[in-house]
Amino acid sequence: MRDVVPRIAVMALAVVLSACSEPTVNARGSDEDRTASITDVKDALPEERRDDFEDAMKSLVFADVDGLAGLADAEGIQRRFKDRIHGKTAEEIIAEAAKAREEKAARAAQREAERDAERQAREAEQKKREREAALAEIEELRNLLDGYRIDVAQQLVVFEASFGTQDGGFMSIGRGMTLGVRNDSKEVVSHITFEGVLVTPGRTVPWVDDDFSYEVPGGLEPGETRELNLSTGFSGEWSSAPRDRADMVFVVRAVELRGAGEKALTGERLGERKEKRLRALIASIDDPETATVLSVLDGHREARQGWIAAASRDAVLREVAGLREKRDGARAAEAQRGKFVVERARFYWQKEFIEQPVIDITVRNGTAKAVSRIHAHGIVSSPGRETSWLSEDFNFRVNGGLEPGESKQTKLSPNQFGAWGKAPKDRADTVLTVTISRLDGDDGERLFPAEWKDAEAARLAALEAVASEQGWK
């Protein structure tokens, strides 16, 4: 036992002496001393720990540098690095580096937290400003909505509306509108904004849905009625409307009015663009006070759809009634013209001084009106030939007129250098067929003027089909 104790004491002393002899870094000596001490410290480490030591040294160089601004203090960086490693062993330096990394990470986390807090504060402030701006714009648009007077706009009555191709003589000048308007208000109207819809009833989407304006020359006095002819030109939404559909209905109403001196009579209408903006603003914020605005907008939208449906129905039924009346009138007129009979018609060439074409026609007036001029269409043909020799209009005045019940033979000498002069002279089998197209009365006015065109028949058929499909009567 006495031998064991001295032996343990010797071992403990060896350990202490070994620890005391572990090399440390001399960071406050010369550069050569510092470098040599660092080399000694590193060499004293086991091979597997030397990389950790190098990493620790690198970490400690910039252990107190947070951001680029800290790099500017080169002397401070060097001083603090020396203080951290001076007098330390390799393991102490590795431990110091680990501690420094933890401290640096903690500082970075603190800075990030502070930045997040600042960012959140800025975002909150931005959202607050945006909300305040949105509420202000909502209030502005709401005032516009509340101040608009559709009831005043409707005092400018559109009692007739048509849309189609305008004829500019030898060429089309684009699409155009004809509106019959009446001012039922107590104010002079100088400027009108209309909203027009071109729709086929039964289709969800209109062909055209657009506003257009008209500056009224001289204004429209209270109680005054006027026909307005507006051209849409060759471009724009109206000009692109289909041209091959007979079932389109044009409905229009006044939505904004200005009076003398640009006086606003109705206020400014919100309009589609501003309505979309208002709905988007309301959706972007959570404010129960704005919910009532949406119900107002929805009510206006439903009312507008109701107007389009009702106005389309009225327009279809009104036009159907008008077309039927015109068709019946044309049939009656045709029946009356049918009572004016071509009893005999011949075409031949007659030679006096020169050869001259002759139209020899006998007619009987079976109508109840006296006739002063006859308009007709003549066709010269030969039996067995598919193509006629001649197809030409002609007209002539009846000397003394043709009273009801009278018959009269007339020989006409058309221009031999014109179309009639091209008929054959050497054919004995020519036949002249004459159709009466128009009759003028003793005052020169046209008798039984109603006409029924193919386009009108197609329009009536299309609108009757629409009315049937929609159940309109």
Secondary structure as GFF3:
##gff-version 3
##sequence-region A 1 473
A	DSSP	alpha_helix	4	20	.	.	.	ID=ss1
A	DSSP	alpha_helix	31	43	.	.	.	ID=ss2
A	DSSP	alpha_helix	47	61	.	.	.	ID=ss3
A	DSSP	three_ten_helix	68	72	.	.	.	ID=ss4
A	DSSP	alpha_helix	74	85	.	.	.	ID=ss5
A	DSSP	alpha_helix	90	147	.	.	.	ID=ss6
A	DSSP	alpha_helix	150	153	.	.	.	ID=ss7
A	DSSP	beta_strand	156	167	.	.	.	ID=ss8
A	DSSP	beta_strand	172	183	.	.	.	ID=ss9
A	DSSP	beta_strand	189	199	.	.	.	ID=ss10
A	DSSP	beta_strand	208	220	.	.	.	ID=ss11
A	DSSP	beta_strand	225	233	.	.	.	ID=ss12
A	DSSP	three_ten_helix	238	240	.	.	.	ID=ss13
A	DSSP	beta_strand	249	258	.	.	.	ID=ss14
A	DSSP	three_ten_helix	260	262	.	.	.	ID=ss15
A	DSSP	alpha_helix	271	284	.	.	.	ID=ss16
A	DSSP	three_ten_helix	288	290	.	.	.	ID=ss17
A	DSSP	alpha_helix	291	338	.	.	.	ID=ss18
A	DSSP	beta_strand	340	351	.	.	.	ID=ss19
A	DSSP	beta_strand	355	365	.	.	.	ID=ss20
A	DSSP	beta_strand	371	381	.	.	.	ID=ss21
A	DSSP	beta_strand	390	402	.	.	.	ID=ss22
A	DSSP	beta_strand	407	412	.	.	.	ID=ss23
A	DSSP	three_ten_helix	420	422	.	.	.	ID=ss24
A	DSSP	beta_strand	431	440	.	.	.	ID=ss25
A	DSSP	beta_strand	446	447	.	.	.	ID=ss26
A	DSSP	alpha_helix	454	470	.	.	.	ID=ss27
###
